Amino acid sequence: MNSKTKTARRVVGVATAVVLAAGASACGSGGTGGGAKAGGFTYWSMWRAGEPQAKVIQAAIDRFQSDTGIKVDVTWAGRDVTKKIGPAIAARQAPDLWDQGADAVYAATAQAGQALDLSDVLGMEVPGEGKKVSDVIPAKYLDALPKDPNGKNHYIIPYEVSSAGLFYNAADPDLATAMPTPPATWADFLKVCDALKAKGRACLASDGELAWENGLTLDYLLAAGGVDFSALSSDKSGAGWDNPAVLTAVKQVEQLVKGGYLLGGYDATKFPAQETNWSAGKAAFYSDGSWVTDEVAKQVPADWKMGAMLPPGATNADSMLFGFSMPRTAKNVAPAQKFIAYFQQQKVLGGISTEAGNITPRPDIPAPAVLADVQKALDSAPVRLTYGGVAGSYPTKVLNQNFLDLWHGKTSAEQFVSKMKSDQVSFWKSQD
């Protein structure tokens, strides 16, 4: 999910709207790390004051302070918190608590052994529920994360989960006729696309500049074929690209391009042009993260019924976690951990669904109606990391442009595989 944490547009999995004026926090909006009073703790958040998640968290802070007497010095730092946390740790000015996407937490702190192991939090009681945090947060979400140098993957306690897939209008009469039930195989999906094409409808809309979003289908198809993208991309010899299952998945993507199933002009548009066309019904499907439901909420017709599915053949939904983490240098560990456990209460965490319009990791908190299919996919099987959790410079230096050349019809499936292999070998040599 690496590109999701690089932009303010969609990193959050909610992509809501407009950030309101800062300074709304009763606990302060410009504090610095290491400044908590005795018995309190400091907290830097990826949200800005006024964003839906910030409102939910602020309400929880207010209740927590009232219930416990523990002071929370919160800074609504915004997405740049990721850039600030490393230097703050080095200068011993880091907060006790911060939040971000799991991949950002891993890259900024955990990968270098600078994140505190939060296993103790998993053993803490969720106030008033008679359950431990580990009882309400499925282990599969943390089990899917990469381990830090100490072999731990409990460097984040999630409060929000995003996923990705093919989104569509379940009330679309053309689609209802072409797809009375979700297609079980890729061939079945192409039959749906053919039926739509016969009616003059595009099967998929695509903003052709977006390598990450458009590549999600390939990522899922590779996984469906038993290919772990993390292992594939980290192979310095590039031999993994010779796996026949890789070419099969790439050829399936190529079929979308050569079959004329993409909404015309996709290769010459910029976001959100084709997303807007999809929400207007000009194409049936759109490949994206679950935040797309919020992005188009004010555009879709009143009778639109949001549906979502994994590309046929895929069985495990990907998960993109957002949650709390603590630097290893945290000074006020106990009160900060107490707040993490406090936030996991159903009545508190539920605000991420009801107020912020997103999915929580607790299966007993219903997702917003528009994300019901996404939650069902997340709940039904083990989860996986998008693109195998691959981050760093690999996507920008190896994957993105090669994929866009395939997606724009400039290269064939075979050429894509060959180019990926050679570019990957060169990339890893440059890293030595």
N, C-alpha and C positions, 0 to 999 in steps of 0.2 A: 504494500500500500504506500510505497514511498512517496509517490507524487502527491498523495493526499495531504501530506503534512508540509508541503512546500508552498501551498497557496492558501490564501484566506477564503477563496471562493468555496471550496468543497472539502477542505481538510476536516471540517468539524462534523461531517456527517449530518448536519442539519441545514447548512447553507441558508440560513434564514436571513434574512434580511439585513436590515440596515443596523449598523452599530450605533447605538444612541450615545449621547454625550457622556463622557466619563465623569466620575465624581459622584455617582449615585450611591456608592456604598457607605453605609453607616459606620463600617469598620475601617474606612480609609481606602483610597484607590491609588496611592502613590508611595506606599511604605517600602522599606528596603529589608533585605534579608538580615537575620541575626538580631532583630530589634524587638523580639517579643518580650513582654513583661513576664515576671515570674509566674509560672503556672500556665502561660499561654504559648502560642506558637505562631510562626510566620508562614504565609501561604501565597505563592504566586500562581495565578490561574491563566490558562491559555485563552480564556474568554474575556471579552471586554464588557464593562458595565452596561447593562441594558439588554444584552443578548439573552435569549431564553434560558440557556444553561446557567448563565451567570445569575439570573433571577432565582432559579431553583436552588442553586448553591448558596446564594445570599440568604434566602429564607431558612435554609438548613443551618447556616452559621448563626443566624439570629436565635433560632430555637436552641441550638447547642449551647450557646453562651448563656442563655437564660436557664437552661436545665442543669448545666454543670458549673457555671461560674468561670469557665476557661475562656480567656480572651483570644480571639483570632484576629491577627493583623493581616488582612488580605490585600493583595495587589492584583488588580485586573489588568494583567500585563499584555494580553492578546497573544497572537501567534508567535511573536518574536521572543516569547519566553524561552523557546528552544535555543535561540542564539545566545541568550543571556545566562543560562544556567551553568554552562561549562566555565566561563570566566568567573562567575560568582563563586563557584566551588573552589577554583584555584585561588581566589582572593579571600577565601573563608568568609564570604558575605552571602552565601546561598541561603535560601529559605529552608524551613524545616519540611515543608510540603510543597509540591507543585503538581500540576496535571497537564497531560498532553496525550497524543496518540501513542500506542505502545511502541510503534516503530521509532518514533521520535525520542521516546524515553530510552529505548535501547541504544540508539545511535549517539545520543547526547551524554548518557551517563552509564547505563548498564554494561555496554560493550567494553568500557574501560574499567569496569569494576567499581564504579563510583555511585552505584545505586544501592540503597539499603535493602536487604532481604526482608520482605514483608510477610514471611511465613507466620510470624507471631500474630499478625492481624487476622490471618485466616482462622486462627484458633480462638479469637476473641468472640465474645457473645454479642449478637445483634441486640441492642437494648429493647427489652420488652417482648421479645419473641421466643426466648428459650431456645434459640438456635445459634450456632456458630456462623461466622462469615463464610466458612467453607461449606456450610450446609445450604446456603442460599445462592452462592456463586458457583456454577458448574465448573468442575476442575478442567474440563476440556478446553475452556478458553485460555487458561494459563498454560496448559500442557502443550498447546500449539505454538507457543512463543519460543524464540531462540534463547538458549541459555547464556548467562554471563560467564566470565572466566572462572567463577567458583562453581559452575554447574547449576546455577539457580535461575529459575524463570518466574520468581515471585516478586519481581521488581515493580509491579504495577497491580493495583486492585481496581478493576474496571467498574465504571458506573454507566457506560453507554457502549452499545455495539452497533456498528454499521456493517453492511454486507453489500454484495453486488450481484447482478444478474440481468436478465432480460425483462424489462418492464413494459406493460401493455394495458390497454383499456379492455377490461373483461366484459364491458357492455357494448363493445363494438360489434354490430351485427355481422359484418363481413368476417371478422375474426371468429365469432361464435360459430358461424357456419363452417369455416375452414378448419377450426380447431375445437371440436366439441369436447375433447379431453386433451390434456397436455401431451404433446408428442413424446413417445418413449425413446425414439432413436433419432439420429441426425437425419436419416433418410425421411423419416416422418415429418421432421421439421421443414425440410425442403419441399415436401408436398404441400405443407401449409403455405409456404412462400409462393409456390407455383399457383395455388388457388387464389391467393391475393393478387398475384401478378395478372392472372386472367381477368380480374375485375378492375384492372388498371391501378391497383394499389401497390405501393412499395412495401416490402417486408420490413426493412429496417431503415431508420434514420440514423445518420452519423455525421457529427461535426468532424470532418476529415483531418483536422489538425491535431486531434486528441489521441495520442498514441496509447496512453494508459487506459482510457475508457474503452476504446475500440479493441484493444488487445485483451480485454477481459475474457472475451469468448475463446480466444486461443488459449489463454491460461487455463480456463475450465476444461477445454477439450484435451489439452495435454494431461491434466490431472486425471480425466476420465480414462485416458489411455495408459495410466499407470506411470506417467512421467512426472517426477518431482522437479519443478523448475529451479529450485534452489540447488539441487545436485547437478542439474543440467548446466546451469550458468556458472557454477564454480569449478567445473571440470577444465583444468588448464590445458588439457590435450584437445578439448573440443570433441572428443570421440562420442559423447552422448548424443550429438546431433545426427549421428549415423543410425540411431535407433529408428526402426521402421515406424514405430508408434508416433514419433515426432513428425515425420513426413505425413502420416495419415491425418493428424490434427491440423497441420498447416494446409493440407489440401482441402480439408473441410472449410476452413476459412476462405480459401481461394474460391471455393464454389459460390460463396456469397457475392464475391466481386464479379466473377465471370458470368454468374447466372443473372445478373442485372437485378438483383434483389434489393439493392441499396437505393435510397431516394436520390434522384438525379441532382447533380451539382454538389454532392457531399464533399468532393475533393477540392472544392474551391470556396468553402464556407468556413467561418470561424464561429466558435461558441458565442452565444447560444442559438444561432440561426436554425440549425436542424433540430435542436431540442424543441424549439418553439414550433417548428413544422410538425414534429411528432405530436406535441400536445394539441395541435389543431387537427389531428387525424389524418395527416398526409402519409403517414407510415404506421405500421402496426406495432413494431417493437423498437425499443431503445436500450442500448447496453450502457449501464452506468451503475454507480453506487446508490444506496438506498436514500441518500439525500436528494435524489432527483425528484422524489415525491413532493418535497417542500418547494423545490425550485419552480415547479410548474403548478403549484397549488392554486394560484390566482389566474392561471391561463386556461386550464382545462374546463370543458363544459360542465354544467351542473350534473348531467347524467353520467359523467365519467366514473367508472369503478376501477380503481387501481388494482392491477394484478401483477404478479412477478413470478418468474420461474428461472431455474438454472438451465443453461444450455443442455439440450438432450444428451444423455449419457453421463453427465456429471451427477454425483450423488452427495458430495459434501460441500456445503456452502462455505464461502470464505468469511472470515471475521476480521473486522478492524476495530480494535478496542481503544477506548478513551477512558482514562482513569487517573487515580492518584498514585504518585510516586514520591519517594523521599531520598534526598542525597545521603550518601554514607556518612557525610560530615554533619548531619542534622544535630542540633543542640537540644531540641525539645521533642524528643522522640515519643514519649508516652502520651502527652496530650494530643499530638498530631495523629497518632495511631488510634487514639480513642475517637477522634472525629471521623476517621475513615470508617470505622465500624459503625458509628452512629449514622452515617450517611446511607448505610446499606439497609436501614429499616424500610420495610415495604411502603409505609406511609410517607417517607421522605424521598426515597429513590424513585417512587412512582411519579414524581413530578417531571422526571426526564421524559416520561411517556406522555402524561396528560398536559404538561405545560410547554415542554420543549419539543414535543412531537417526534421523539426518537425511541429506539428500542433499548431496554436495559438488559443486563445479563441475567436478571432473575426471571426464570420461566413463569413464576406466578404473578408477574406484573404484565398485564396484556399490552401488546404493542398498539399504537394508534391504528385505526381501521385500515388506513392506506398502506400500512406495513405488515398486515396480518400474514400475507404469504411469505414475506421475508422472515418473520419470526418462526413460522412453521418450518421453513427450511433450516434455520439455525437450530431449532429444537430437535429435529428429527434424526440427526446423525452427528458424528464427530465433525469438527470444523477444521478448516485449513487456513493458512495465511495466503493472502493474495500474492500471486507471483512467488510463492514460496518464501515470502518475507524478504526477497532480494531488495537491497537498498544500495546506498553509496552511489558511485558514479557509473556503475554498470548499465543501468537503464539508459542514461543519456548518451553514453559513449558506444554502446553496443546494440541495444534492443530497439530504441524508439524509432530512429530513422529507417532502419531495416524493415521494421514492421509497417511503417507508413508507406514505404515503397511497395510492399506486398498489398496493402490495403487499397492503395491507389491504382493498382494494376500495372505498376511499372516493372515489377519482377514476378517471376513465377514461383510456385511453392518450392521447386527444386533450387532455384537461384537464391531464394530466401534462406533456406537451410544451409547452403554452401557458404553464403556470405556471413551468416551468423557464426558458423564454425570458425572461419578464418579471422573474423573480427574479434571473436572471443579469445582465440589463441594470442593475437596481438595485444589485446587488452591485458591479459594476465602476465604477459612478458613485460609489459610496461610497468606493472605493479611490483615486480621483483626488485 
